[in-house]
């Protein structure tokens, strides 16, 4: 198993996994839009995508850069983490998270932030086993501004 940073030549398999990831979270499959979205991320370099390869790409993690104004340092938002069903419970998600952490350290980030569904106990267990802590100090809010 190898984990590496994705390049444009990995677009097709990542886009397929990205579409599966969206379906996992209750969205309708849209392979064309998924491919366009991933292609834009890779071409614009506005996210970092790490992939796990086991003779084919079987998982990915996508991080978006941001900053903490209070600490005046970089943070990374781990927005997406997905492993195909046939390869789950084999340590792949852990490997992707460890690679994300290494990337954050190499880019001198202060932290990685993420969110997960309240019902996703297995993900929460994994995150906490790797040292992620649930925020008990702040509430998170979001504002929907479009119906796109």
SENU-53250 format. One record per residue (C-alpha): residue in one letter; x, y, z. Coordinates in pm, 1 decimal, always signed. Layout:
// SENU-53250
   residu         px         py         pz
        A          X          Y          Z
...
END
This chain:
// SENU-53250
   residu         px         py         pz
        X       +0.0       +0.0       +0.0
        X     +136.5     +337.0      -94.8
        X       -0.3     +683.0      -23.6
        X      +98.7     +979.3     -235.8
        X      -16.4    +1322.1     -340.8
        X     -244.3    +1304.6     -642.7
        X     -162.5    +1464.6     -975.5
        X     -380.8    +1533.9    -1276.0
        X     -294.7    +1192.9    -1423.3
        X     -484.1    +1034.3    -1131.8
        X     -802.0    +1226.1    -1217.0
        X    -1017.7     +935.9    -1343.3
        X     -989.4     +701.7    -1043.9
        X    -1013.2     +987.6     -792.7
        X    -1322.3    +1125.4     -963.0
        X    -1485.8     +781.6     -946.9
        X    -1411.7     +756.4     -574.8
        X    -1523.9    +1114.6     -518.7
        X    -1858.5    +1031.5     -679.7
        X    -1892.8     +726.4     -452.4
        X    -1804.9     +944.8     -152.7
        X    -2083.0    +1188.5     -239.8
        X    -2330.8     +902.8     -277.9
        X    -2220.0     +775.1      +64.8
        X    -2330.7    +1112.7     +203.3
        X    -2671.8    +1095.5      +38.0
        X    -2609.9    +1281.9     -287.0
        X    -2715.4    +1156.9     -628.4
        X    -2438.8    +1012.5     -841.2
        X    -2301.4    +1262.6    -1092.8
        X    -1980.4    +1125.4    -1238.5
        X    -1937.4    +1413.2    -1484.4
        X    -1969.9    +1684.7    -1220.1
        X    -1747.0    +1487.1     -981.6
        X    -1476.6    +1466.6    -1245.7
        X    -1501.9    +1837.5    -1322.9
        X    -1484.2    +1926.1     -952.7
        X    -1177.0    +1712.0     -886.8
        X    -1012.8    +1832.4    -1207.6
        X    -1056.9    +2195.3    -1099.1
        X     -910.4    +2122.1     -756.0
        X     -605.3    +1955.7     -909.4
        X     -553.0    +2215.7    -1183.5
        X     -607.3    +2516.1     -957.5
        X     -407.0    +2359.2     -675.5
        X     -660.8    +2485.7     -425.4
        X     -670.9    +2155.3     -238.6
        X     -431.8    +1874.0     -161.8
        X     -550.2    +1523.2     -239.8
        X     -369.1    +1220.0     -105.2
        X     -455.2     +879.9     -248.2
        X     -404.7     +526.2     -124.0
        X     -296.8     +286.1     -395.6
        X     -327.0      -91.6     -361.6
        X     -270.4     -186.9     -728.0
        X     -545.6      +69.0     -789.6
        X     -657.9     +380.5     -604.3
        X     -882.4     +266.5     -318.1
        X     -908.1     +575.0      -98.8
        X     -842.4     +945.3      -75.9
        X     -821.5    +1237.5     +163.0
        X     -875.1    +1595.1      +49.2
        X     -749.9    +1892.6     +245.7
        X     -821.1    +2259.8     +191.7
        X     -589.1    +2534.0     +314.6
        X     -704.8    +2800.5     +554.8
        X     -562.9    +3020.0     +827.7
        X     -623.6    +3089.9    +1193.1
        X     -637.1    +3464.3    +1248.7
        X     -591.6    +3427.0    +1624.3
        X     -273.3    +3220.7    +1598.1
        X     -173.6    +3376.6    +1264.9
        X      -85.3    +3033.3    +1130.3
        X     -194.6    +2796.1     +857.0
        X     -454.4    +2530.8     +923.3
        X     -573.5    +2250.5     +698.8
        X     -937.1    +2150.7     +671.0
        X     -974.8    +1779.0     +615.9
        X    -1295.5    +1795.2     +418.1
        X    -1306.5    +1450.6     +258.3
        X    -1189.4    +1105.5     +360.8
        X    -1309.1     +796.1     +177.3
        X    -1203.9     +434.6     +136.6
        X    -1390.5     +192.7      -91.0
        X    -1602.0      -59.6      +98.7
        X    -1387.2     -357.8       -6.3
        X    -1079.9     -201.5     +154.4
        X    -1222.7      -67.4     +479.1
        X    -1097.3     -181.1     +818.5
        X     -749.5     -240.6     +676.1
        X     -580.6      +72.5     +812.6
        X     -606.9     +274.1     +491.2
        X     -798.7     +564.4     +644.3
        X     -542.8     +575.7     +924.9
        X     -261.0     +583.0     +671.7
        X     -428.9     +868.8     +483.0
        X     -478.0    +1062.0     +808.5
        X     -115.0    +1008.9     +907.9
        X       -6.5    +1138.1     +566.2
        X     -231.2    +1442.8     +610.4
        X      -71.3    +1506.9     +949.8
        X     +276.2    +1480.0     +801.6
        X     +177.3    +1727.1     +529.1
        X      +40.7    +1967.4     +789.5
        X     +366.4    +1947.0     +983.8
        X     +574.3    +1998.8     +669.2
        X     +372.0    +2310.0     +581.8
        X     +406.5    +2442.0     +937.3
        X      +34.8    +2431.3    +1006.0
        X      -91.0    +2467.1    +1360.6
        X     -367.7    +2210.7    +1319.8
        X     -599.0    +2002.6    +1103.5
        X     -970.7    +2050.3    +1150.2
        X    -1249.9    +1823.3    +1035.6
        X    -1616.7    +1752.0    +1083.8
        X    -1803.0    +1425.2    +1070.9
        X    -2161.5    +1316.6    +1103.1
        X    -2275.4    +1261.4    +1459.4
        X    -2385.6     +910.9    +1360.4
        X    -2045.8     +816.0    +1213.5
        X    -1911.2     +647.2    +1525.7
        X    -1643.9     +446.0    +1343.6
        X    -1490.3     +766.4    +1201.3
        X    -1505.7     +934.7    +1541.4
        X    -1331.3     +638.2    +1700.3
        X    -1057.0     +651.7    +1438.3
        X    -1006.5    +1027.6    +1474.8
        X     -989.4    +1009.4    +1851.6
        X     -743.8     +715.8    +1836.8
        X     -510.8     +941.3    +1636.5
        X     -530.5    +1231.1    +1881.8
        X     -809.8    +1440.2    +1729.5
        X    -1026.4    +1597.4    +1997.8
        X    -1389.4    +1695.5    +1973.1
        X    -1443.8    +2066.1    +2018.2
        X    -1619.8    +2127.8    +2348.0
        X    -1556.7    +2503.7    +2349.0
        X    -1712.4    +2632.7    +2026.1
        X    -2033.1    +2570.7    +1836.7
        X    -2004.3    +2552.2    +1459.8
        X    -2259.1    +2729.5    +1245.4
        X    -2320.1    +2741.1     +873.6
        X    -2536.0    +2959.2     +653.9
        X    -2683.9    +2824.0     +333.9
        X    -2666.9    +3101.2      +73.3
        X    -2768.9    +2913.2     -241.5
        X    -2979.2    +2624.5     -364.1
        X    -2732.9    +2519.8     -636.2
END
